[in-house]
Amino acid sequence: MRVLSGRGRARGALLAALWLGGAGAAPATESGGEPPYPVWWSPVLELDSLDDIDARLTRALWSSDDQGMTLYKQEGYTRTEVRAKSCIDLKQLVADGYEGIGSHGYWLRQFEQAQCTAIRMLKDAESAPTSYLHDFRLDSNAVNYLPAAVALKPSCFRMCREAAANDRLIPLSKIYKVIKVEALSDGRLDFWLNDWRIRLTLVARADFTRDGLEDLLLLSSGGTIMGRGAWAHLFLLSRDASNTVFHVPDLDRHVSWRCDCEQAFDDTEIFRDNGPGDAN
């Protein structure tokens, strides 16, 4: 986890995981529409109360299976397998270099780590006196307000381009050709980019950065429809006015940690979509 700052306010761009076939979010219970805006979270986090956060982090990852998740670490010819039974275990084992087994295990580790990260963030969350996003819903129009980074395209060229679009508040629908959008009855949203499918889940709303403004935590998960590649992240989203494009604070710094983004993108390059399965 990295703590990032953006647009003059310290904010955390926190990234974790949720995959298309993972546990579904139950319909969210909405709070009122008048300030102050209270801390809200989705039932997908399986958290009964903010007072129960510590207990939630120490309990079994899955209520139906107390054996936990298998992780491994390869050191030379030695392979060590362990079990992560709780959020506390998972955080420590990942820090020690353990990873999920295979492509599904890699996703599963990301997914559970995402759940745990979101729960931890709620521990420091506050109600917000001001909100420019409280009425935002994951409907068919959402792709016109979300940043392109939630498409989870893994190449450095795309990630650097998405960071440039993020800085200029250019939405996902202007960067990628969205083939189909489907709003689900439980509040989640699916969208397709040709051979690419993404599922979005709104998991929490609160002032996570103590700047007086309400933020969103959005789980984005997806990958190739025909292949086995799957990626997922937990995004902190913000905006400073109603009906404007969301911004991932300091996304450029996060991307630059993985990719060399020294290239300066002009508007033509930002809008160019030249990868396999994408529109030109």
PAZAPA-4460 file (N, C-alpha, C; in steps of 0.05 Angstrom, whole numbers, plus 32768, in hexadecimal, padded with zeros to 4 digits):
% residues 280
    n_x    n_y    n_z   ca_x   ca_y   ca_z    c_x    c_y    c_z   seq   type   mol
   8011   7FE8   8000   8000   8000   8000   8012   8019   8000     1      M     A
   800B   802C   7FEF   801A   8045   7FEE   8007   805B   7FF5     2      R     A
   8011   806F   8003   8001   8087   8009   8009   809C   7FF6     3      V     A
   7FF6   80A5   7FE7   7FFB   80B8   7FD1   7FED   80D2   7FD6     4      L     A
   7FF6   80E7   7FC9   7FE9   8101   7FCC   7FE2   810B   7FB0     5      S     A
   7FCB   8119   7FAE   7FC4   8123   7F94   7FB3   813B   7F95     6      G     A
   7FB6   814D   7F82   7FA7   8166   7F7E   7FA5   8176   7F97     7      R     A
   7FBC   8177   7FA6   7FBE   8189   7FBD   7FB4   817C   7FD6     8      G     A
   7FAA   8163   7FD5   7FA0   8156   7FEE   7FAD   813B   7FF0     9      R     A
   7FB5   8133   8008   7FC1   8119   800D   7FAB   8104   800B    10      A     A
   7FAE   80F1   7FF8   7F9B   80DC   7FF5   7FAA   80C2   7FEF    11      R     A
   7F9E   80AC   7FF6   7FAA   8092   7FF0   7F9E   8085   7FD8    12      G     A
   7FAE   807E   7FC4   7FA5   806F   7FAE   7FAB   8051   7FB4    13      A     A
   7F98   8044   7FBF   7F9C   8029   7FCA   7F91   8014   7FB6    14      L     A
   7FA2   8000   7FB1   7F9C   7FEE   7F9C   7F9B   7FD1   7FA7    15      L     A
   7F86   7FC2   7FA1   7F85   7FA6   7FA9   7F74   7F97   7F95    16      A     A
   7F61   7F86   7F9D   7F56   7F74   7F89   7F3A   7F6B   7F8C    17      A     A
   7F2D   7F65   7F75   7F13   7F57   7F74   7F10   7F4B   7F58    18      L     A
   7F0A   7F32   7F55   7F08   7F25   7F3B   7EEB   7F20   7F34    19      W     A
   7EE6   7F1D   7F1A   7ECB   7F1B   7F10   7EBB   7F05   7F1E    20      L     A
   7EC8   7EEE   7F23   7EB9   7ED8   7F2F   7EBA   7ED7   7F4D    21      G     A
   7EC3   7EEC   7F5A   7EC5   7EED   7F77   7EAB   7EF1   7F84    22      G     A
   7EAC   7EF3   7F9E   7E93   7EF6   7FAE   7E84   7F0F   7FA5    23      A     A
   7E6A   7F0D   7FA0   7E5A   7F23   7F97   7E52   7F35   7FAD    24      G     A
   7E50   7F4F   7FA7   7E47   7F62   7FBB   7E29   7F61   7FBE    25      A     A
   7E21   7F60   7FD7   7E04   7F62   7FDC   7DFB   7F7E   7FD6    26      A     A
   7DE1   7F83   7FD2   7DD8   7F9E   7FCD   7DE0   7FB1   7FE3    27      P     A
   7DEB   7FC7   7FDC   7DF5   7FDA   7FF0   7DDE   7FE9   7FFE    28      A     A
   7DE1   7FED   8018   7DCE   7FFD   8027   7DD7   801A   8026    29      T     A
   7DC8   802C   801A   7DD0   8047   8017   7DCA   8058   802F    30      E     A
   7DDC   806B   8034   7DD8   807E   8049   7DC9   8096   803E    31      S     A
   7DC1   80A8   804F   7DB1   80BF   8046   7DC1   80D2   8034    32      G     A
   7DB3   80E5   8027   7DBF   80F6   8014   7DC6   8112   801F    33      G     A
   7DC5   8116   8039   7DCA   8130   8044   7DE4   812F   8055    34      E     A
   7DF4   8145   8055   7E0C   8145   8065   7E06   8147   8083    35      P     A
   7E19   813D   8093   7E31   8130   808B   7E2C   8114   8080    36      P     A
   7E3D   810B   806F   7E3A   80F2   8061   7E48   80DC   8071    37      Y     A
   7E3A   80C9   807D   7E46   80B6   808F   7E58   80A1   807F    38      P     A
   7E68   8094   808E   7E78   807E   8083   7E65   8068   807A    39      V     A
   7E68   805F   8061   7E58   804A   8056   7E6A   8034   804A    40      W     A
   7E61   801B   804D   7E70   8005   8040   7E5D   7FF0   8037    41      W     A
   7E66   7FE1   8023   7E55   7FCC   8017   7E55   7FB3   8028    42      S     A
   7E3F   7FA3   8027   7E3F   7F89   8034   7E54   7F76   802A    43      P     A
   7E5F   7F7B   8012   7E74   7F69   8007   7E8B   7F67   801A    44      V     A
   7E90   7F7B   802B   7EA6   7F7A   803E   7EA0   7F6A   8057    45      L     A
   7E88   7F61   805A   7E80   7F50   8071   7E88   7F5C   808B    46      E     A
   7E82   7F76   808E   7E88   7F85   80A6   7E6E   7F8F   80B2    47      L     A
   7E68   7F87   80CA   7E4F   7F8E   80D7   7E4F   7FAB   80E2    48      D     A
   7E66   7FB3   80EC   7E69   7FCD   80FA   7E85   7FD7   80F8    49      S     A
   7E89   7FF1   80F9   7EA4   7FFC   80FA   7EB3   7FF4   8113    50      L     A
   7EA4   7FED   8128   7EB0   7FE4   8141   7EBB   7FC8   813F    51      D     A
   7EB3   7FBA   8129   7EBC   7F9E   8126   7ED3   7F9A   8112    52      D     A
   7EE0   7FB0   810B   7EF5   7FAF   80F7   7F0C   7F9D   8100    53      I     A
   7F16   7FA0   8118   7F2C   7F90   8121   7F25   7F72   8122    54      D     A
   7F0C   7F6C   812B   7F04   7F50   812B   7F01   7F45   810F    55      A     A
   7EF8   7F56   80FC   7EF5   7F4D   80E0   7F11   7F47   80D4    56      R     A
   7F25   7F56   80DB   7F40   7F52   80D0   7F4D   7F39   80DB    57      L     A
   7F45   7F30   80F2   7F51   7F18   80FE   7F41   7EFF   80FA    58      T     A
   7F29   7F01   80F1   7F18   7EE9   80ED   7F20   7EDB   80D3    59      R     A
   7F15   7EC3   80CE   7F1B   7EB4   80B6   7F14   7EC4   809D    60      A     A
   7F25   7EC1   8088   7F1F   7ECF   806F   7F04   7EC7   8064    61      L     A
   7EFE   7EAE   8066   7EE4   7EA4   805C   7ED5   7E97   8072    62      W     A
   7EBD   7E9F   8077   7EAC   7E95   808D   7EA6   7E77   8089    63      S     A
   7EA7   7E6E   8070   7EA0   7E52   806A   7EB9   7E40   806A    64      S     A
   7ED1   7E4B   806E   7EE9   7E3B   806C   7EFE   7E48   807E    65      D     A
   7F05   7E3B   8094   7F18   7E47   80A6   7F35   7E3E   80A0    66      D     A
   7F39   7E30   8089   7F54   7E28   8082   7F64   7E3E   8075    67      Q     A
   7F56   7E52   806A   7F63   7E69   805E   7F6E   7E63   8041    68      G     A
   7F7E   7E75   8038   7F88   7E75   801D   7FA5   7E6B   801C    69      M     A
   7FAB   7E5A   8008   7FC6   7E50   8005   7FD7   7E64   7FF5    70      T     A
   7FEE   7E6A   8000   8002   7E7C   7FF3   801C   7E6D   7FF2    71      L     A
   802E   7E76   7FE0   8048   7E68   7FDF   805E   7E7D   7FDA    72      Y     A
   8076   7E74   7FE0   808E   7E84   7FDA   80A4   7E71   7FD0    73      K     A
   80B0   7E78   7FBA   80C5   7E68   7FAE   80E0   7E76   7FB3    74      Q     A
   80F2   7E67   7FC0   810D   7E71   7FC6   8120   7E5C   7FBC    75      E     A
   812B   7E61   7FA4   813D   7E4D   7F98   812D   7E34   7F91    76      G     A
   8136   7E1E   7F9B   8127   7E05   7F96   8113   7DFF   7FAC    77      Y     A
   8111   7E10   7FBF   80FF   7E0C   7FD6   80E5   7E1A   7FD3    78      T     A
   80CF   7E0C   7FD4   80B4   7E17   7FD2   80A6   7E13   7FED    79      R     A
   809D   7E2A   7FF8   8090   7E29   8012   8073   7E31   800E    80      T     A
   8060   7E21   8018   8044   7E28   8017   8039   7E2D   8033    81      E     A
   8029   7E41   8036   801D   7E49   8050   8000   7E4F   804C    82      V     A
   7FF2   7E53   8062   7FD5   7E5A   8061   7FD1   7E75   806D    83      R     A
   7FC3   7E87   805F   7FBB   7EA1   8069   7F9E   7E9E   8073    84      A     A
   7F99   7E9F   808C   7F7F   7E9A   8097   7F6F   7EB3   809D    85      K     A
   7F7C   7ECA   809E   7F6F   7EE3   80A5   7F7C   7EFA   8096    86      S     A
   7F70   7F11   8098   7F7C   7F29   808B   7F97   7F2F   8097    87      C     A
   7F9A   7F2A   80B1   7FB3   7F2F   80BF   7FC9   7F1D   80B3    88      I     A
   7FC2   7F03   80B0   7FD5   7EF0   80A4   7FDC   7EF8   8088    89      D     A
   7FC8   7EFF   8078   7FCD   7F05   805C   7FDF   7F1C   8059    90      L     A
   7FDB   7F31   8068   7FEC   7F49   8066   8009   7F42   806C    91      K     A
   800E   7F33   8080   802A   7F2C   8088   8037   7F19   8074    92      Q     A
   8028   7F05   806A   8033   7EF2   8058   803A   7EFF   803D    93      L     A
   8028   7F10   8033   802F   7F1E   801A   8047   7F30   801E    94      V     A
   8049   7F3D   8034   8061   7F4D   803A   807A   7F3C   803B    95      A     A
   8077   7F22   8042   808E   7F10   8044   8094   7F03   8029    96      D     A
   8085   7F0A   8014   808B   7F00   7FF9   807B   7EE9   7FF0    97      G     A
   8065   7EE2   7FFE   8054   7ECC   7FF5   8040   7ED5   7FE1    98      Y     A
   8038   7EC3   7FCF   8026   7EC9   7FBA   8012   7EB2   7FB6    99      E     A
   7FFB   7EB8   7FA8   7FE8   7EA4   7FA2   7FF3   7E90   7F8D   100      G     A
   7FE8   7E78   7F8D   7FF2   7E63   7F7B   7FE2   7E64   7F61   101      I     A
   7FF0   7E67   7F4B   7FE3   7E68   7F30   7FD4   7E82   7F2C   102      G     A
   7FC8   7E84   7F14   7FBA   7E9D   7F0D   7FA1   7EA1   7F1F   103      S     A
   7F93   7E8C   7F25   7F7C   7E8F   7F37   7F85   7E97   7F53   104      H     A
   7F9A   7E8A   7F5D   7FA4   7E90   7F77   7FAE   7EAD   7F79   105      G     A
   7FBA   7EB6   7F63   7FC4   7ED2   7F62   7FAD   7EE5   7F65   106      Y     A
   7F97   7EDF   7F56   7F7F   7EF0   7F58   7F73   7EEE   7F74   107      W     A
   7F71   7ED6   7F7F   7F65   7ED2   7F99   7F74   7EE1   7FAE   108      L     A
   7F8E   7EE1   7FAD   7F9E   7EF1   7FC0   7F97   7F0F   7FBE   109      R     A
   7F95   7F19   7FA5   7F8E   7F35   7FA0   7F73   7F3B   7FAB   110      Q     A
   7F60   7F29   7FA6   7F44   7F2D   7FAE   7F42   7F30   7FCC   111      F     A
   7F4E   7F1D   7FDA   7F4C   7F1D   7FF8   7F5C   7F35   8003   112      E     A
   7F72   7F3C   7FF7   7F81   7F53   8000   7F72   7F6D   7FFC   113      Q     A
   7F62   7F6D   7FE7   7F51   7F85   7FE2   7F3C   7F88   7FF8   114      A     A
   7F2F   7F72   7FFE   7F1B   7F73   8014   7F27   7F7D   802D   115      Q     A
   7F3E   7F73   8034   7F4C   7F7A   804D   7F55   7F97   804D   116      C     A
   7F5F   7FA0   8036   7F68   7FBC   8034   7F50   7FCF   8038   117      T     A
   7F3A   7FC9   802B   7F22   7FDB   802E   7F19   7FDC   804B   118      A     A
   7F19   7FC5   8058   7F10   7FC4   8074   7F23   7FD5   8085   119      I     A
   7F3D   7FD2   8081   7F50   7FE2   8090   7F4C   8000   808C   120      R     A
   7F46   8008   8073   7F42   8024   806D   7F2A   802F   807C   121      M     A
   7F16   801F   8080   7EFE   8028   808F   7F05   802F   80AC   122      L     A
   7F1A   8024   80B6   7F21   8029   80D2   7F28   8047   80D6   123      K     A
   7F33   8054   80C2   7F3A   8070   80C4   7F27   8083   80B5   124      D     A
   7F11   8077   80AB   7EFE   8087   809B   7EED   8099   80AD   125      A     A
   7EE5   80AF   80A2   7ED4   80C2   80B0   7EBC   80CA   809F   126      E     A
   7EA7   80D4   80AC   7E91   80DF   809C   7E9A   80F8   808F   127      S     A
   7E8D   80FF   8078   7E96   8116   8068   7E82   812C   8069   128      A     A
   7E8B   8145   806F   7E78   815B   806E   7E70   8163   8052   129      P     A
   7E81   815D   803E   7E7C   8164   8023   7E7F   814D   8010   130      T     A
   7E6D   814A   7FFD   7E6F   8135   7FE9   7E68   813E   7FCE   131      S     A
   7E78   8137   7FBA   7E72   813B   7F9E   7E6D   8121   7F8F   132      Y     A
   7E69   810C   7F9E   7E66   80F1   7F92   7E51   80E0   7F9F   133      L     A
   7E43   80EA   7FB3   7E32   80D9   7FC3   7E1B   80CC   7FB2   134      H     A
   7E13   80DA   7F9D   7DFE   80CF   7F8D   7E08   80BF   7F75   135      D     A
   7E22   80BA   7F74   7E2E   80AA   7F5E   7E26   808D   7F60   136      F     A
   7E1D   8081   7F4A   7E16   8065   7F49   7E24   8057   7F31   137      R     A
   7E28   803E   7F34   7E34   802E   7F1F   7E1F   8026   7F0B   138      L     A
   7E17   8039   7EFA   7E03   8034   7EE6   7E10   8035   7ECA   139      D     A
   7E00   8034   7EB5   7E0B   8032   7E9A   7E1A   804B   7E92   140      S     A
   7E16   8061   7EA1   7E24   807A   7E9A   7E3E   807E   7EAA   141      N     A
   7E44   806B   7EBC   7E5B   806F   7ECE   7E75   8070   7EBF   142      A     A
   7E78   8061   7EA8   7E91   8061   7E99   7E98   807C   7E8E   143      V     A
   7E86   808F   7E8E   7E8B   80AA   7E85   7E97   80BC   7E9B   144      N     A
   7E99   80B1   7EB3   7EA3   80C0   7ECA   7EBA   80B2   7ED8   145      Y     A
   7EBE   8099   7ED2   7ED4   808A   7EE0   7EEE   808D   7ED1   146      L     A
   7F05   808C   7EDF   7F1F   808E   7ED2   7F25   8075   7EC3   147      P     A
   7F36   8078   7EAE   7F3D   8061   7E9D   7F4C   804C   7EAC   148      A     A
   7F59   8053   7EC1   7F69   803F   7ED0   7F59   8028   7EDA   149      A     A
   7F3E   802B   7EDE   7F2E   8015   7EE9   7F2B   7FFF   7ED4   150      V     A
   7F33   8003   7EBB   7F33   7FEF   7EA6   7F48   7FD9   7EAA   151      A     A
   7F5C   7FDF   7EBB   7F70   7FCB   7EC3   7F81   7FC1   7EAC   152      L     A
   7F86   7FD1   7E98   7F98   7FC8   7E82   7FB4   7FC6   7E8D   153      K     A
   7FC1   7FAF   7E89   7FDA   7FAA   7E98   7FF4   7FB5   7E8B   154      P     A
   7FF4   7FBD   7E72   800E   7FC5   7E66   8016   7FE1   7E70   155      S     A
   8030   7FE5   7E70   803A   7FFF   7E7A   8031   8016   7E68   156      C     A
   8030   8012   7E4D   8027   8027   7E3C   800B   8030   7E44   157      F     A
   7FF9   801C   7E48   7FDD   8023   7E4F   7FDC   8030   7E6B   158      R     A
   7FEB   8026   7E7E   7FEA   8031   7E99   7FF4   804E   7E99   159      M     A
   800A   8053   7E8B   8014   806E   7E8A   8000   8081   7E7C   160      C     A
   7FF3   8077   7E67   7FE0   8087   7E59   7FC7   808C   7E6B   161      R     A
   7FBF   8078   7E7A   7FA9   807C   7E8D   7FB0   8090   7EA2   162      E     A
   7FC9   8090   7EAB   7FD1   80A4   7EBF   7FD0   80C0   7EB3   163      A     A
   7FD8   80C3   7E9A   7FD6   80DD   7E8D   7FB9   80E6   7E8A   164      A     A
   7FA7   80D3   7E83   7F8B   80D9   7E80   7F7F   80E0   7E9B   165      A     A
   7F88   80D3   7EB0   7F7F   80D8   7ECB   7F85   80F5   7ED4   166      N     A
   7F9D   80FE   7ECD   7FA5   8119   7ED4   7F94   812E   7EC5   167      D     A
   7F8A   8127   7EAD   7F7A   813A   7E9D   7F5C   8135   7EA0   168      R     A
   7F55   8122   7EB3   7F39   811C   7EB8   7F2A   8113   7E9F   169      L     A
   7F37   8102   7E8F   7F2B   80F6   7E77   7F20   80DB   7E80   170      I     A
   7F06   80D6   7E7B   7EFA   80BD   7E86   7F00   80A5   7E76   171      P     A
   7EFA   808E   7E81   7EFF   8074   7E75   7EF2   8072   7E59   172      L     A
   7EDA   807C   7E56   7ECB   8079   7E3D   7ED8   8089   7E26   173      S     A
   7EEA   809C   7E2C   7EF8   80AB   7E18   7F12   809E   7E10   174      K     A
   7F1C   808B   7E21   7F36   807E   7E1C   7F32   8063   7E10   175      I     A
   7F1E   8054   7E18   7F19   803A   7E0E   7EFD   8038   7E02   176      Y     A
   7EFA   8028   7DED   7EE0   8023   7DE1   7ED1   800F   7DF2   177      K     A
   7EBD   8018   7E00   7EAD   8007   7E11   7E98   7FF9   7E00   178      V     A
   7E9A   7FDF   7DFE   7E88   7FCF   7DED   7E6D   7FCC   7DF9   179      I     A
   7E6C   7FC7   7E13   7E53   7FC1   7E21   7E55   7FC9   7E3E   180      K     A
   7E3F   7FD3   7E49   7E3E   7FD9   7E66   7E25   7FCC   7E71   181      V     A
   7E28   7FBF   7E88   7E11   7FB2   7E95   7E10   7FB8   7EB2   182      E     A
   7DFC   7FC6   7EBB   7DF9   7FCB   7ED8   7DEA   7FB4   7EE4   183      A     A
   7DF6   7FA8   7EF9   7DEA   7F91   7F06   7DD7   7F99   7F1C   184      L     A
   7DC5   7F87   7F23   7DB0   7F8D   7F36   7DBB   7F91   7F52   185      S     A
   7DD3   7F87   7F58   7DDF   7F8A   7F73   7DF0   7FA3   7F75   186      D     A
   7DF0   7FB4   7F61   7DFF   7FCD   7F63   7E1A   7FCD   7F55   187      G     A
   7E23   7FB6   7F4C   7E3C   7FB4   7F3E   7E39   7FBB   7F21   188      R     A
   7E4F   7FBE   7F13   7E4E   7FC6   7EF6   7E63   7FB5   7EE7   189      L     A
   7E5A   7FA9   7ED1   7E6C   7F9C   7EBE   7E6F   7FAD   7EA5   190      D     A
   7E87   7FAD   7E9A   7E8A   7FB9   7E7F   7E9F   7FA9   7E70   191      F     A
   7E9D   7FAA   7E55   7EAE   7F9B   7E43   7EBD   7FAD   7E31   192      W     A
   7ED7   7FA7   7E2C   7EE7   7FB4   7E18   7EF0   7F9E   7E05   193      L     A
   7EDF   7F96   7DF2   7EE4   7F80   7DE0   7EEA   7F66   7DF0   194      N     A
   7F03   7F5D   7DF1   7F09   7F44   7DFE   7F10   7F48   7E1C   195      D     A
   7F08   7F5E   7E27   7F0F   7F65   7E42   7EF6   7F6B   7E52   196      W     A
   7EF4   7F60   7E6A   7EDC   7F64   7E7A   7EE4   7F6E   7E96   197      R     A
   7ED6   7F82   7EA0   7EDB   7F8E   7EBA   7EC2   7F8E   7ECA   198      I     A
   7EC5   7F88   7EE4   7EAF   7F8B   7EF7   7EB7   7F9F   7F0D   199      R     A
   7EA5   7FB2   7F12   7EA9   7FC7   7F26   7E96   7FC4   7F3D   200      L     A
   7EA1   7FC8   7F55   7E91   7FC6   7F6D   7E97   7FDD   7F7F   201      T     A
   7E83   7FED   7F87   7E87   8003   7F9A   7E87   7FF7   7FB6   202      L     A
   7E9D   7FF9   7FC4   7E9F   7FEB   7FDE   7E9D   7FFE   7FF6   203      V     A
   7EA3   8018   7FF2   7EA1   802A   800A   7EA0   8047   8000   204      A     A
   7E95   8057   8011   7E94   8074   800D   7E99   8081   8029   205      R     A
   7EAC   8094   8029   7EB3   80A2   8042   7EC8   80B7   803C   206      A     A
   7ECF   80C6   8050   7EE6   80D8   804E   7EFE   80C7   8058   207      D     A
   7F0D   80BC   8045   7F24   80AB   804C   7F3D   80BB   8050   208      F     A
   7F3E   80D4   8048   7F56   80E3   8049   7F55   80FB   805C   209      T     A
   7F3E   80FE   8069   7F3A   8113   807D   7F3E   812F   8072   210      R     A
   7F33   8133   8059   7F34   814D   804D   7F18   8159   804B   211      D     A
   7F04   814C   8057   7EE9   8156   8058   7ED8   814E   8040   212      G     A
   7EE4   8140   802D   7ED5   8137   8015   7ED1   8119   8015   213      L     A
   7EBA   8111   800B   7EB4   80F5   8009   7EC3   80E8   7FF2   214      E     A
   7ECD   80D0   7FF7   7EDC   80C0   7FE2   7ECD   80A6   7FDD   215      D     A
   7ED5   8099   7FC7   7ECA   807F   7FC1   7EE1   806A   7FC2   216      L     A
   7EDB   8052   7FCA   7EEC   803B   7FC6   7EDE   8029   7FB2   217      L     A
   7EEC   8024   7F9C   7EE1   8015   7F86   7EF2   7FFD   7F80   218      L     A
   7EE6   7FE5   7F80   7EF5   7FCD   7F79   7EF1   7FC8   7F5B   219      L     A
   7F07   7FC6   7F4D   7F05   7FC0   7F30   7F14   7FA5   7F2B   220      S     A
   7F06   7F94   7F1D   7F12   7F79   7F18   7F0C   7F71   7EFB   221      S     A
   7F1F   7F64   7EEE   7F1A   7F5B   7ED3   7F32   7F50   7EC5   222      G     A
   7F2E   7F49   7EAC   7F44   7F3E   7E9D   7F39   7F34   7E82   223      G     A
   7F49   7F24   7E75   7F42   7F1A   7E5B   7F2B   7F06   7E5D   224      T     A
   7F19   7F07   7E4A   7F02   7EF6   7E4A   7F09   7ED9   7E43   225      I     A
   7F1B   7ED6   7E30   7F23   7EBC   7E26   7F3C   7EB1   7E35   226      M     A
   7F4D   7EC2   7E3F   7F66   7EB9   7E4B   7F63   7EB6   7E69   227      G     A
   7F7A   7EB4   7E76   7F7B   7EB0   7E93   7F85   7EC9   7EA2   228      R     A
   7F8C   7EDE   7E94   7F96   7EF6   7EA2   7F80   7F04   7EB1   229      G     A
   7F86   7F0A   7ECA   7F73   7F18   7EDB   7F81   7F2C   7EED   230      A     A
   7F76   7F44   7EEF   7F82   7F59   7EFF   7F6C   7F67   7F0F   231      W     A
   7F73   7F72   7F26   7F5F   7F7F   7F36   7F6C   7F93   7F48   232      A     A
   7F5D   7FA9   7F4E   7F68   7FBE   7F60   7F51   7FCB   7F6F   233      H     A
   7F58   7FD5   7F86   7F47   7FE6   7F95   7F4F   8003   7F91   234      L     A
   7F3D   8013   7F86   7F44   802F   7F80   7F36   8042   7F93   235      F     A
   7F45   8056   7F9C   7F3A   806D   7FAA   7F34   8082   7F95   236      L     A
   7F1B   808A   7F93   7F12   809E   7F7F   7F09   80B7   7F8D   237      L     A
   7F0E   80CE   7F81   7F05   80E7   7F8C   7EFD   80FA   7F75   238      S     A
   7EEE   810F   7F7C   7EEA   8125   7F69   7EE2   813D   7F79   239      R     A
   7EE6   8155   7F6D   7EE3   816E   7F7B   7ECA   817D   7F73   240      D     A
   7EBA   8171   7F61   7EA1   817E   7F58   7E8E   8168   7F4F   241      A     A
   7E75   816E   7F50   7E61   815B   7F47   7E62   8157   7F29   242      S     A
   7E5A   8140   7F1F   7E58   813A   7F03   7E72   813E   7EF3   243      N     A
   7E88   8139   7F00   7EA2   813A   7EF3   7EAF   811F   7EF4   244      T     A
   7EC5   811C   7EE5   7ED3   8102   7EE4   7EE2   80FD   7EFE   245      V     A
   7EE1   80E4   7F07   7EF0   80DD   7F1F   7F0E   80DC   7F1A   246      F     A
   7F1D   80E0   7F2F   7F3A   80E1   7F2D   7F46   80CE   7F42   247      H     A
   7F5A   80BE   7F39   7F69   80AE   7F4B   7F81   80BE   7F55   248      V     A
   7F82   80C6   7F6D   7F97   80D8   7F76   7FB3   80CC   7F72   249      P     A
   7FC4   80DB   7F65   7FE0   80D4   7F61   7FE4   80B9   7F54   250      D     A
   7FD2   80B3   7F41   7FD5   809A   7F32   7FEF   8099   7F23   251      L     A
   7FF9   80B0   7F1A   8013   80B0   7F0B   8029   80A5   7F1C   252      D     A
   8029   80AB   7F36   803F   80A1   7F47   803D   8083   7F4A   253      R     A
   8025   8079   7F4E   8021   805C   7F50   802A   804E   7F37   254      H     A
   8022   8058   7F20   8029   804B   7F06   8047   804D   7F02   255      V     A
   8053   8063   7F09   8070   8067   7F04   8081   8054   7F16   256      S     A
   8075   804A   7F2B   8083   8036   7F3C   8088   801D   7F2C   257      W     A
   8076   8016   7F19   8079   7FFE   7F08   8083   8004   7EEC   258      R     A
   807E   801B   7EE2   8084   8021   7EC6   8093   803B   7EC3   259      C     A
   80A3   803D   7EAE   80B1   8056   7EA7   809E   8068   7E97   260      D     A
   8093   807C   7EA4   807F   808D   7E97   808B   80A9   7E91   261      C     A
   80A4   80A9   7E88   80B1   80C2   7E81   80A5   80CE   7E68   262      E     A
   8099   80BD   7E57   808D   80C7   7E3F   8076   80DB   7E45   263      Q     A
   8077   80F2   7E37   8061   8106   7E3A   804C   8101   7E25   264      A     A
   8034   80FA   7E2E   801E   80F3   7E1B   8010   810D   7E13   265      F     A
   800D   810F   7DF8   7FFC   8125   7DEF   7FDF   811A   7DED   266      D     A
   7FCC   812B   7DE6   7FB0   8122   7DE6   7FAC   810B   7DD2   267      D     A
   7FBA   810C   7DBB   7FB6   80F7   7DA7   7FBF   80DC   7DB2   268      T     A
   7FD5   80DB   7DC0   7FDF   80C2   7DCB   7FCD   80B8   7DE2   269      E     A
   7FC2   80CB   7DF2   7FB0   80C3   7E08   7F98   80B5   7DFD   270      I     A
   7F8D   80BF   7DE7   7F74   80B4   7DDC   7F79   809C   7DCA   271      F     A
   7F92   8097   7DC2   7F98   8081   7DB0   7F95   8066   7DBF   272      R     A
   7F86   8054   7DB3   7F80   803A   7DBF   7F8A   8024   7DAB   273      D     A
   7FA4   801C   7DAE   7FAF   800C   7D99   7FB8   7FF0   7DA2   274      N     A
   7FAE   7FE7   7DB8   7FB5   7FCD   7DC2   7FA3   7FB7   7DB8   275      G     A
   7FAB   7F9E   7DBA   7F9A   7F88   7DB2   7F7F   7F88   7DC0   276      P     A
   7F69   7F85   7DB1   7F4F   7F85   7DBE   7F43   7FA0   7DC3   277      G     A
   7F52   7FB5   7DBD   7F48   7FD0   7DC2   7F40   7FDD   7DA8   278      D     A
   7F30   7FF2   7DAA   7F28   8001   7D93   7F3F   8014   7D8B   279      A     A
   7F41   801A   7D71   7F55   802E   7D68   7F4A   804A   7D66   280      N     A
***
